[in-house]
Amino acid sequence: AQSVTQLDSQVPVFEEAPVELRCNYSSSVSVYLFWYVQYPNQGLQLLLKYLSGSTLVESINGFEAEFNKSQTSFHLRKPSVHISDTAEYFCAVSESSGNTGKLIFGQGTTLQVKP
Amino acid sequence: DAMVIQNPRYQVTQFGKPVTLSCSQTLNHNVMYWYQQKSSQAPKLLFHYYDKDFNNEADTPDNFQSRRPNTSFCFLDIRSPGLGDAAMYLCATSRTSGGVGETQYFGPGTRLLVL
């Protein structure tokens, strides 16, 4: 069985500062890794995902995440945050060999960007 | 724009009174998922449909049922809601399922309150 741990429930940060949202996973099989973002009063949206290949993946709005197999981590980073990045961020995994596409989510990290 | 729509956004029901939550999609995706998200917890998969094939998670209570009359619509029925069923219910779709790292597209969710 898989599990996902997001170590920080809330991360307050000032605008233009760097941020890292931590995600660790546990799985006995190969997995795909995802970060979803949920803006206030909206559904979850895919931010980025790792399937294979380069361990560093990037989103179109400046976020990046690095898959570290030895540390079973998929931390999300952004070098300079904006007020508009305020949202809840969910890390998730799915089995790469499974047949359901089932996502196992972490509990979420609320990113609070302050002016 | 293609999207996943959930109605209503907020639903209030009484203890033990059956309630139905609705989800529709214009993406023409084969797979539809229902997740339950309780306050400050990770979204948890209840069940999913691959076309007309229903797949129930082993730990989903019998109180929860689902219907998918056609590709576009999927319903979540709670036969006798208890106080513990108060949560955000998220509908999601994907083009296909399986070990291919498909992106899931989420609706905005329906928040259920049980009085």
Interface residues (C-beta under 8 A of the other chain):
Chain A: V4 S9 Y32 Y36 N41 Q42 G43 L44 Q45 L46 K49 L51 F90 S94 E95 S96 S97 G98 N99 T100 G101 K102 L103 I104 F105 G106 Q107 G108
Chain B: V4 Q6 V31 Y33 S40 Q41 A42 P43 K44 L45 H48 N55 E57 L90 A92 S94 T96 S97 G98 G99 V100 G101 E102 T103 Q104 Y105 F106 G107 P108 G109
